[in-house]
């Protein structure tokens, strides 16, 4: 992503578009997933950090 600062409205619009696309496939975003996406967009987290959290979660469950 570029270094341009997005406004809150632009961020919410991006999340809305992702949610719309996912909803068309029968998988709308949960509040938790929307928050994770928001955190990635604002730089509070990253897709790699979130991916590693998911991998760890399921490794802990399934070994």
BELURNOR-V162369 format. One record per residue. PSI is psi in radians with two decimals (999 if undefined). D_LAST is the distance of its C-alpha to the last C-alpha in Angstrom with 2 decimals. Layout:
psi->PSI d_last->D_LAST
psi->PSI d_last->D_LAST
This chain:
psi->2.64 d_last->34.05
psi->3.08 d_last->37.49
psi->0.05 d_last->38.69
psi->2.28 d_last->40.78
psi->2.25 d_last->40.33
psi->2.56 d_last->39.73
psi->2.85 d_last->41.50
psi->-0.69 d_last->39.75
psi->-0.76 d_last->41.31
psi->-0.70 d_last->39.97
psi->-0.84 d_last->36.42
psi->-0.61 d_last->36.67
psi->-0.72 d_last->38.17
psi->-0.79 d_last->35.27
psi->-0.70 d_last->32.78
psi->-0.71 d_last->35.12
psi->-0.75 d_last->35.22
psi->-0.78 d_last->31.45
psi->-0.71 d_last->31.30
psi->-0.76 d_last->34.15
psi->-0.74 d_last->32.54
psi->-0.67 d_last->29.28
psi->-0.61 d_last->31.41
psi->-0.48 d_last->33.26
psi->0.12 d_last->30.07
psi->0.34 d_last->29.47
psi->1.13 d_last->26.79
psi->2.67 d_last->28.70
psi->2.47 d_last->27.08
psi->2.94 d_last->26.24
psi->-0.68 d_last->27.84
psi->-0.78 d_last->24.56
psi->-0.64 d_last->24.15
psi->-0.68 d_last->27.85
psi->-0.71 d_last->27.51
psi->-0.74 d_last->24.71
psi->-0.77 d_last->26.95
psi->-0.81 d_last->29.92
psi->-0.64 d_last->28.27
psi->-0.72 d_last->27.51
psi->-0.72 d_last->31.10
psi->-0.12 d_last->32.70
psi->0.10 d_last->30.69
psi->-0.45 d_last->28.98
psi->-3.06 d_last->25.59
psi->2.84 d_last->24.72
psi->-0.60 d_last->22.84
psi->-0.74 d_last->20.75
psi->-0.81 d_last->19.90
psi->-0.67 d_last->19.02
psi->-0.76 d_last->16.91
psi->-0.63 d_last->14.89
psi->-0.75 d_last->14.52
psi->-0.76 d_last->13.16
psi->-0.80 d_last->10.61
psi->-0.77 d_last->9.52
psi->-0.84 d_last->9.72
psi->-0.46 d_last->7.50
psi->-0.70 d_last->4.70
psi->-0.62 d_last->5.57
psi->-0.85 d_last->5.97
psi->-0.10 d_last->3.79
psi->999 d_last->0.00
